[in-house]
């Protein structure tokens, strides 16, 4: 997940702070829980600010020249999700619901794995 040491440190800080925040909200006695949750939230904000600081050190981000290809990929992914949700309301049998859910997942994956990367790889930094 992290490409360099600084990103790894901030990612670790974020995950640990998120766990502390959840522990403060859920399992610690009420008075101490608020303090623990606040400390965890401060850690989360600190890690996010640190990640924003090192963002400039990364390379150039690949962008599509046309927004249409990105929009098409996102639309196909959303269409697969909608296909699954709408299909579940029309079919009562478990087997039919399973088939519709798998078709919806396949449509979404086509948009995410095939269409979106193709639109971003047109002017990727390694092709320059």
MMTF fields as JSON, N, C-alpha, C and O atoms, coordinates in Angstrom:
{
  "mmtfVersion": "1.0.0",
  "mmtfProducer": "UNKNOWN",
  "numBonds": 511,
  "numAtoms": 512,
  "numGroups": 128,
  "numChains": 1,
  "numModels": 1,
  "chainsPerModel": [1],
  "groupsPerChain": [128],
  "chainIdList": ["A"],
  "bondAtomList": [4, 2, 8, 6, 12, 10, 16, 14, 20, 18, 24, 22, 28, 26, 32, 30, 36, 34, 40, 38, 44, 42, 48, 46, 52, 50, 56, 54, 60, 58, 64, 62, 68, 66, 72, 70, 76, 74, 80, 78, 84, 82, 88, 86, 92, 90, 96, 94, 100, 98, 104, 102, 108, 106, 112, 110, 116, 114, 120, 118, 124, 122, 128, 126, 132, 130, 136, 134, 140, 138, 144, 142, 148, 146, 152, 150, 156, 154, 160, 158, 164, 162, 168, 166, 172, 170, 176, 174, 180, 178, 184, 182, 188, 186, 192, 190, 196, 194, 200, 198, 204, 202, 208, 206, 212, 210, 216, 214, 220, 218, 224, 222, 228, 226, 232, 230, 236, 234, 240, 238, 244, 242, 248, 246, 252, 250, 256, 254, 260, 258, 264, 262, 268, 266, 272, 270, 276, 274, 280, 278, 284, 282, 288, 286, 292, 290, 296, 294, 300, 298, 304, 302, 308, 306, 312, 310, 316, 314, 320, 318, 324, 322, 328, 326, 332, 330, 336, 334, 340, 338, 344, 342, 348, 346, 352, 350, 356, 354, 360, 358, 364, 362, 368, 366, 372, 370, 376, 374, 380, 378, 384, 382, 388, 386, 392, 390, 396, 394, 400, 398, 404, 402, 408, 406, 412, 410, 416, 414, 420, 418, 424, 422, 428, 426, 432, 430, 436, 434, 440, 438, 444, 442, 448, 446, 452, 450, 456, 454, 460, 458, 464, 462, 468, 466, 472, 470, 476, 474, 480, 478, 484, 482, 488, 486, 492, 490, 496, 494, 500, 498, 504, 502, 508, 506],
  "bondOrderList": [1, 1, 1, 1, 1, 1, 1, 1, 1, 1, 1, 1, 1, 1, 1, 1, 1, 1, 1, 1, 1, 1, 1, 1, 1, 1, 1, 1, 1, 1, 1, 1, 1, 1, 1, 1, 1, 1, 1, 1, 1, 1, 1, 1, 1, 1, 1, 1, 1, 1, 1, 1, 1, 1, 1, 1, 1, 1, 1, 1, 1, 1, 1, 1, 1, 1, 1, 1, 1, 1, 1, 1, 1, 1, 1, 1, 1, 1, 1, 1, 1, 1, 1, 1, 1, 1, 1, 1, 1, 1, 1, 1, 1, 1, 1, 1, 1, 1, 1, 1, 1, 1, 1, 1, 1, 1, 1, 1, 1, 1, 1, 1, 1, 1, 1, 1, 1, 1, 1, 1, 1, 1, 1, 1, 1, 1, 1],
  "groupList": [{"groupName": "UNK", "atomNameList": ["N", "CA", "C", "O"], "elementList": ["N", "C", "C", "O"], "formalChargeList": [0, 0, 0, 0], "bondAtomList": [1, 0, 2, 1, 3, 2], "bondOrderList": [1, 1, 2], "singleLetterCode": "X", "chemCompType": "L-PEPTIDE LINKING"}],
  "groupTypeList": [0, 0, 0, 0, 0, 0, 0, 0, 0, 0, 0, 0, 0, 0, 0, 0, 0, 0, 0, 0, 0, 0, 0, 0, 0, 0, 0, 0, 0, 0, 0, 0, 0, 0, 0, 0, 0, 0, 0, 0, 0, 0, 0, 0, 0, 0, 0, 0, 0, 0, 0, 0, 0, 0, 0, 0, 0, 0, 0, 0, 0, 0, 0, 0, 0, 0, 0, 0, 0, 0, 0, 0, 0, 0, 0, 0, 0, 0, 0, 0, 0, 0, 0, 0, 0, 0, 0, 0, 0, 0, 0, 0, 0, 0, 0, 0, 0, 0, 0, 0, 0, 0, 0, 0, 0, 0, 0, 0, 0, 0, 0, 0, 0, 0, 0, 0, 0, 0, 0, 0, 0, 0, 0, 0, 0, 0, 0, 0],
  "groupIdList": [1, 2, 3, 4, 5, 6, 7, 8, 9, 10, 11, 12, 13, 14, 15, 16, 17, 18, 19, 20, 21, 22, 23, 24, 25, 26, 27, 28, 29, 30, 31, 32, 33, 34, 35, 36, 37, 38, 39, 40, 41, 42, 43, 44, 45, 46, 47, 48, 49, 50, 51, 52, 53, 54, 55, 56, 57, 58, 59, 60, 61, 62, 63, 64, 65, 66, 67, 68, 69, 70, 71, 72, 73, 74, 75, 76, 77, 78, 79, 80, 81, 82, 83, 84, 85, 86, 87, 88, 89, 90, 91, 92, 93, 94, 95, 96, 97, 98, 99, 100, 101, 102, 103, 104, 105, 106, 107, 108, 109, 110, 111, 112, 113, 114, 115, 116, 117, 118, 119, 120, 121, 122, 123, 124, 125, 126, 127, 128],
  "secStructList": [7, 7, 1, 1, 2, 2, 2, 2, 2, 2, 2, 2, 2, 2, 2, 2, 2, 2, 2, 2, 2, 2, 2, 2, 2, 2, 6, 1, 7, 2, 2, 2, 2, 2, 2, 2, 2, 2, 2, 2, 2, 2, 2, 2, 2, 2, 2, 2, 2, 2, 2, 2, 2, 2, 4, 4, 4, 1, 7, 7, 7, 7, 7, 7, 1, 7, 2, 2, 2, 2, 2, 2, 2, 2, 2, 2, 2, 2, 2, 2, 2, 2, 2, 2, 2, 2, 2, 2, 2, 2, 7, 7, 1, 2, 2, 2, 2, 2, 2, 2, 2, 2, 2, 2, 2, 2, 2, 2, 2, 0, 0, 0, 0, 0, 0, 2, 2, 2, 2, 2, 4, 4, 4, 7, 4, 4, 4, 7],
  "xCoordList": [0.814, 0.0, 0.862, 0.576, 1.895, 2.743, 3.923, 4.552, 4.218, 5.282, 6.64, 7.666, 6.671, 7.944, 7.795, 6.706, 8.892, 8.9, 7.95, 7.263, 7.905, 7.042, 5.571, 4.792, 5.195, 3.813, 3.481, 2.373, 4.414, 4.2, 3.998, 3.136, 4.797, 4.643, 3.275, 2.602, 2.861, 1.572, 0.406, -0.622, 0.545, -0.502, -0.63, -1.741, 0.502, 0.481, -0.122, -0.914, 0.239, -0.33, -1.83, -2.572, -2.287, -3.719, -4.48, -5.508, -3.995, -4.682, -4.707, -5.734, -3.574, -3.522, -4.441, -5.138, -4.454, -5.313, -6.78, -7.606, -7.107, -8.481, -8.924, -10.057, -8.032, -8.352, -8.541, -9.447, -7.704, -7.83, -9.136, -9.81, -9.497, -10.753, -11.947, -12.862, -11.935, -13.026, -13.087, -14.172, -11.928, -11.901, -12.452, -13.167, -12.135, -12.652, -14.149, -14.822, -14.681, -16.124, -16.889, -18.054, -16.261, -17.003, -16.769, -17.724, -15.507, -15.286, -14.755, -14.752, -14.316, -13.7, -14.791, -15.753, -14.674, -15.688, -15.933, -15.024, -17.153, -17.58, -16.642, -16.347, -16.171, -15.314, -13.987, -13.547, -13.344, -12.055, -12.218, -11.316, -13.379, -13.625, -13.586, -13.076, -14.122, -14.109, -12.682, -12.34, -11.849, -10.454, -9.704, -8.95, -9.92, -9.252, -9.719, -8.906, -11.025, -11.549, -10.981, -10.658, -10.856, -10.301, -8.831, -8.393, -8.07, -6.656, -6.529, -5.664, -7.387, -7.374, -7.738, -7.141, -8.721, -9.115, -7.986, -7.773, -7.26, -6.116, -5.046, -4.432, -4.827, -3.864, -4.284, -3.445, -5.585, -6.084, -5.851, -5.394, -6.169, -5.979, -4.488, -4.113, -3.645, -2.2, -1.675, -0.85, -2.148, -1.682, -2.17, -1.429, -3.405, -3.91, -3.168, -2.869, -2.87, -2.085, -0.673, -0.126, -0.086, 1.234, 1.224, 2.161, 0.167, 0.066, -0.094, 0.437, -0.822, -0.975, 0.356, 0.625, 1.188, 2.488, 3.419, 4.163, 3.387, 4.295, 3.707, 4.388, 2.476, 1.843, 2.646, 2.716, 3.247, 4.009, 5.256, 5.804, 5.715, 6.922, 6.663, 7.605, 5.391, 5.069, 5.217, 5.332, 5.213, 5.349, 4.071, 3.085, 4.098, 2.945, 1.834, 2.099, 0.612, -0.532, -1.053, -1.142, -1.395, -1.944, -3.349, -4.163, -3.625, -4.948, -5.411, -4.612, -6.687, -7.247, -7.43, -7.794, -7.179, -7.345, -8.818, -9.189, -9.643, -11.08, -11.75, -11.425, -12.668, -13.415, -14.46, -14.964, -14.786, -15.82, -15.481, -16.359, -14.228, -13.831, -13.911, -14.342, -13.495, -13.595, -15.05, -15.416, -15.869, -17.284, -17.975, -18.843, -17.588, -18.162, -17.817, -18.685, -16.567, -16.17, -16.901, -17.35, -17.031, -17.762, -19.236, -19.86, -19.793, -21.198, -21.439, -22.448, -20.538, -20.677, -20.584, -21.347, -19.658, -19.54, -20.818, -21.303, -21.356, -22.605, -23.785, -24.689, -23.782, -24.85, -24.867, -25.938, -23.702, -23.65, -24.198, -24.903, -23.868, -24.392, -25.913, -26.614, -26.424, -27.868, -28.556, -29.652, -27.935, -28.487, -28.696, -29.727, -27.713, -27.813, -28.941, -29.762, -28.989, -30.007, -31.419, -32.331, -31.607, -32.944, -33.362, -34.525, -32.434, -32.759, -33.208, -34.025, -32.692, -33.091, -34.554, -35.162, -35.128, -36.529, -37.488, -38.676, -36.994, -37.859, -37.847, -38.766, -36.846, -36.723, -36.823, -36.152, -37.677, -37.861, -37.001, -36.669, -36.639, -35.876, -34.42, -33.843, -33.846, -32.469, -31.49, -30.538, -31.728, -30.84, -30.856, -29.81, -32.051, -32.16, -31.483, -30.835, -31.632, -30.976, -29.463, -28.749, -28.982, -27.55, -27.023, -25.973, -27.745, -27.317, -27.323, -26.385, -28.381, -28.43, -27.321, -26.738, -27.03, -25.954, -24.608, -23.793, -24.369, -23.112, -22.998, -21.91, -24.109, -24.085, -23.8, -23.045, -24.404, -24.143, -22.694, -22.092, -22.14, -20.728, -19.842, -18.854, -20.184, -19.399, -19.447, -18.433, -20.621, -20.738, -19.888, -19.179, -19.957, -19.159, -17.67, -16.908, -17.259, -15.841, -15.354, -14.211, -16.197, -15.82, -15.521, -14.533, -16.371, -16.138, -14.91, -14.167, -14.684, -13.571, -12.24, -11.237, -12.222, -10.957, -10.572, -9.384, -11.55, -11.218, -11.344, -10.42, -12.461, -12.709, -11.91, -11.244, -11.96, -11.256, -9.742, -9.173, -9.053, -7.601, -7.234, -6.211, -8.048, -7.75, -7.807, -7.033, -8.722, -8.813, -7.661, -7.231, -7.157, -6.047, -4.695, -3.752, -4.57, -3.289, -2.971, -1.893, -3.878, -3.6, -2.417, -1.642, -2.267, -1.126, -0.438, -0.143, -0.189, 0.47, 1.913, 2.511, 2.461, 3.804, 4.882, 5.917, 4.675, 5.725, 5.716, 6.626, 4.722, 4.689, 5.286, 5.402, 5.661, 6.187, 7.618, 8.217],
  "yCoordList": [-1.182, 0.0, 1.251, 2.205, 1.253, 2.433, 2.28, 1.224, 3.348, 3.294, 3.653, 3.268, 4.387, 4.735, 4.717, 4.474, 4.976, 4.858, 5.864, 5.517, 7.078, 8.096, 7.72, 7.882, 7.223, 6.79, 5.62, 5.552, 4.708, 3.587, 4.032, 3.505, 5.006, 5.53, 6.157, 5.886, 6.993, 7.669, 6.693, 6.869, 5.679, 4.669, 3.887, 3.621, 3.517, 2.81, 3.688, 3.207, 4.957, 5.881, 6.006, 6.049, 6.065, 6.189, 4.955, 5.089, 3.763, 2.536, 2.4, 2.04, 2.689, 2.602, 3.649, 3.343, 4.864, 5.911, 5.585, 5.867, 4.998, 4.6, 3.525, 3.552, 2.574, 1.537, 2.142, 1.738, 3.097, 3.757, 4.541, 4.532, 5.215, 5.96, 5.023, 5.318, 3.906, 2.933, 2.359, 2.171, 2.083, 1.567, 2.601, 2.248, 3.857, 4.911, 5.068, 5.379, 4.855, 4.988, 3.77, 3.889, 2.606, 1.38, 0.774, 0.498, 0.564, -0.316, 0.288, -0.397, 1.498, 2.096, 2.8, 3.292, 2.865, 3.557, 4.988, 5.613, 5.509, 6.776, 7.966, 8.655, 8.234, 9.398, 9.269, 10.195, 8.112, 7.865, 7.618, 7.906, 7.082, 6.782, 8.007, 7.955, 9.12, 10.343, 10.838, 11.316, 10.719, 11.139, 10.252, 10.745, 8.945, 8.008, 8.243, 8.234, 8.455, 8.714, 10.016, 10.093, 11.038, 12.312, 12.159, 12.722, 11.401, 11.172, 10.409, 10.712, 9.433, 8.692, 9.573, 9.458, 10.459, 11.365, 12.333, 12.652, 12.804, 13.687, 12.946, 13.516, 11.67, 10.866, 10.675, 10.716, 10.465, 10.32, 11.592, 11.539, 12.738, 14.009, 14.251, 14.72, 13.925, 14.109, 13.243, 13.696, 12.004, 11.135, 11.631, 11.568, 12.122, 12.631, 13.894, 14.066, 14.777, 15.966, 15.596, 16.21, 14.589, 14.128, 13.55, 13.767, 12.81, 12.259, 13.364, 13.264, 14.409, 15.528, 16.242, 16.758, 16.272, 16.926, 16.178, 16.804, 14.849, 14.073, 13.788, 13.194, 14.185, 13.93, 14.554, 13.984, 15.712, 16.38, 15.626, 15.904, 14.686, 13.938, 12.801, 12.204, 12.495, 11.419, 11.892, 13.087, 10.94, 11.276, 11.84, 12.039, 12.093, 12.638, 11.597, 10.425, 12.008, 11.112, 10.995, 11.983, 9.768, 9.554, 10.139, 9.923, 10.875, 11.449, 11.145, 11.054, 10.994, 10.747, 12.06, 13.067, 12.054, 13.268, 13.608, 14.781, 12.599, 12.828, 12.339, 11.272, 13.115, 12.736, 11.679, 11.004, 11.532, 10.587, 9.147, 8.389, 8.754, 7.374, 7.083, 6.004, 8.049, 7.855, 7.79, 6.959, 8.648, 8.666, 7.38, 6.861, 6.872, 5.623, 4.463, 3.65, 4.374, 3.309, 3.386, 2.366, 4.595, 4.763, 4.439, 3.855, 4.81, 4.528, 3.024, 2.522, 2.307, 0.857, 0.198, -0.721, 0.66, 0.108, 0.363, -0.53, 1.555, 1.868, 1.095, 0.711, 0.866, 0.1, -1.339, -1.902, -1.928, -3.279, -3.339, -4.28, -2.326, -2.256, -2.109, -2.792, -1.225, -1.014, -2.273, -2.607, -2.968, -4.205, -5.224, -5.894, -5.333, -6.266, -5.865, -6.703, -4.609, -4.158, -4.241, -4.701, -3.802, -3.832, -5.27, -5.625, -6.092, -7.49, -8.269, -9.182, -7.929, -8.64, -8.405, -9.231, -7.31, -7.015, -7.72, -7.841, -8.181, -8.812, -10.336, -10.974, -10.925, -12.383, -12.846, -12.313, -13.856, -14.366, -15.588, -15.841, -16.344, -17.574, -17.242, -16.3, -18.035, -17.811, -17.996, -17.229, -19.015, -19.258, -18.111, -17.711, -17.577, -16.447, -15.203, -14.466, -14.966, -13.824, -13.957, -12.977, -15.181, -15.422, -15.134, -14.51, -15.583, -15.346, -13.853, -13.346, -13.144, -11.703, -10.961, -10.022, -11.373, -10.733, -10.968, -10.05, -12.179, -12.467, -11.705, -11.258, -11.556, -10.765, -9.289, -8.638, -8.771, -7.389, -7.168, -6.155, -8.118, -8.027, -8.091, -7.362, -8.948, -9.061, -7.756, -7.326, -7.131, -5.853, -4.786, -4.034, -4.721, -3.738, -3.977, -3.034, -5.225, -5.535, -5.201, -4.778, -5.385, -5.006, -3.508, -3.094, -2.704, -1.266, -0.875, 0.018, -1.547, -1.191, -1.713, -1.0, -2.944, -3.588, -3.361, -3.348, -3.184, -3.076, -1.647, -1.15, -0.988, 0.32, 1.425, 2.206, 1.51, 2.592, 2.564, 3.61, 1.427, 1.447, 1.802, 2.445, 1.395, 1.73, 3.236, 3.783, 3.907, 5.359, 6.083, 7.131, 5.555, 6.209, 5.859, 6.638, 4.731, 4.31, 4.965, 4.733, 5.782, 6.427, 7.371, 7.466, 8.069, 8.982, 8.755, 9.705, 7.498, 7.165, 7.671, 7.854, 7.894, 8.489, 7.569, 8.058, 6.256, 5.366, 5.306, 4.725, 5.886, 5.927, 7.223, 7.391, 8.129, 9.428, 9.307, 10.302],
  "zCoordList": [0.0, 0.0, 0.0, -0.724, 0.793, 0.882, -0.067, -0.128, -0.809, -1.802, -1.223, -1.784, -0.106, 0.51, 2.033, 2.554, 2.735, 4.193, 4.857, 5.817, 4.368, 4.966, 4.823, 5.762, 3.659, 3.464, 4.385, 4.918, 4.577, 5.476, 6.914, 7.617, 7.352, 8.719, 8.917, 9.911, 7.977, 8.115, 7.974, 8.628, 7.14, 7.032, 8.334, 8.792, 8.932, 10.211, 11.302, 12.113, 11.331, 12.307, 12.123, 13.104, 10.878, 10.613, 11.097, 11.761, 10.776, 11.174, 12.697, 13.272, 13.352, 14.807, 15.442, 16.409, 14.921, 15.463, 15.259, 16.126, 14.13, 13.878, 14.866, 15.348, 15.171, 16.153, 17.54, 18.269, 17.912, 19.214, 19.282, 20.312, 18.203, 18.168, 18.348, 19.116, 17.646, 17.778, 19.19, 19.74, 19.774, 21.15, 22.116, 23.054, 21.908, 22.77, 22.653, 23.635, 21.454, 21.254, 21.743, 22.123, 21.742, 22.011, 23.385, 24.11, 23.752, 24.88, 26.156, 27.179, 26.162, 27.344, 28.154, 27.565, 29.498, 30.31, 29.81, 29.265, 29.993, 29.367, 29.564, 28.587, 30.747, 30.949, 30.237, 29.557, 30.394, 29.755, 28.252, 27.465, 27.866, 26.452, 25.576, 24.456, 26.07, 25.272, 25.058, 23.976, 26.1, 25.979, 24.982, 24.144, 25.085, 24.169, 22.738, 21.814, 22.542, 21.196, 20.637, 19.452, 21.484, 21.03, 20.643, 19.64, 21.43, 21.088, 19.767, 18.946, 19.578, 18.318, 17.139, 16.069, 17.327, 16.246, 15.906, 14.737, 16.928, 16.685, 15.885, 14.984, 16.219, 15.464, 14.017, 13.117, 13.783, 12.408, 11.602, 10.46, 12.207, 11.514, 11.241, 10.167, 12.23, 12.048, 10.903, 10.11, 10.816, 9.738, 8.377, 7.396, 8.309, 7.034, 6.602, 5.42, 7.555, 7.22, 6.771, 5.855, 7.42, 7.009, 5.604, 4.836, 5.261, 3.911, 2.873, 1.767, 3.228, 2.289, 2.081, 0.996, 3.119, 3.012, 2.065, 1.31, 2.095, 1.251, -0.119, -0.956, -0.38, -1.671, -2.817, -3.905, -2.577, -3.622, -4.046, -5.113, -3.246, -3.573, -4.55, -5.071, -4.803, -5.72, -7.157, -7.428, -8.061, -9.472, -10.051, -9.342, -11.329, -12.029, -12.1, -12.366, -11.868, -11.888, -13.316, -14.044, -13.7, -15.036, -15.102, -14.204, -16.161, -16.353, -17.758, -18.69, -17.892, -19.215, -19.942, -19.334, -21.241, -22.023, -22.186, -22.235, -22.267, -22.383, -21.115, -20.594, -20.638, -19.443, -19.768, -18.87, -21.042, -21.442, -21.107, -20.695, -21.275, -20.996, -19.503, -19.098, -18.685, -17.238, -16.806, -15.974, -17.358, -17.016, -17.458, -16.755, -18.618, -19.108, -18.184, -17.866, -17.749, -16.832, -15.516, -14.993, -14.965, -13.711, -13.896, -13.01, -15.031, -15.312, -15.431, -14.934, -16.075, -16.196, -14.819, -14.521, -13.981, -12.632, -11.835, -11.141, -11.93, -11.238, -11.801, -11.059, -13.11, -13.75, -13.234, -13.008, -13.049, -12.497, -11.083, -10.718, -10.289, -8.923, -8.949, -8.202, -9.8, -9.91, -10.434, -9.983, -11.369, -11.91, -10.793, -10.733, -9.918, -8.803, -7.858, -7.485, -7.475, -6.513, -7.072, -6.385, -8.307, -8.9, -9.172, -8.976, -9.617, -9.908, -8.696, -8.818, -7.527, -6.308, -5.964, -5.283, -6.412, -6.123, -7.073, -6.774, -8.199, -9.183, -9.119, -9.633, -8.51, -8.469, -7.023, -6.139, -6.792, -5.434, -5.135, -3.977, -6.156, -5.936, -5.608, -6.15, -4.714, -4.298, -5.455, -5.601, -6.273, -7.41, -8.404, -8.915, -8.681, -9.594, -9.048, -9.791, -7.738, -7.114, -7.18, -7.398, -6.99, -7.063, -8.463, -8.62, -9.466, -10.846, -11.164, -11.779, -10.744, -10.996, -10.262, -10.803, -9.041, -8.285, -8.965, -9.053, -9.442, -10.13, -11.45, -11.814, -12.165, -13.397, -13.098, -13.821, -12.036, -11.648, -11.256, -11.612, -10.522, -10.14, -11.383, -11.477, -12.327, -13.563, -14.362, -14.912, -14.426, -15.145, -14.462, -15.13, -13.131, -12.393, -12.584, -12.801, -12.503, -12.673, -14.08, -14.252, -15.075, -16.432, -16.497, -17.104, -15.875, -15.873, -15.091, -15.499, -13.949, -13.071, -13.591, -13.556, -14.071, -14.43, -15.895, -16.219, -16.778, -18.197, -18.733, -19.377, -18.479, -19.089, -18.405, -19.085, -17.08, -16.382, -16.578, -16.891, -16.412, -16.647, -18.085, -18.319, -19.04, -20.434, -20.65, -21.436, -19.954, -20.139, -19.462, -19.943, -18.369, -17.68, -18.294, -18.158, -18.956, -19.506, -20.841, -21.388, -21.387, -22.666, -22.594, -23.546, -21.482, -21.351, -20.005, -19.279, -19.685, -18.426, -18.433, -19.494, -17.246, -17.156, -17.716, -18.17, -17.701, -18.221, -19.742, -20.333, -20.387, -21.833, -22.379, -23.593, -21.493, -21.933, -22.423, -22.83]
}
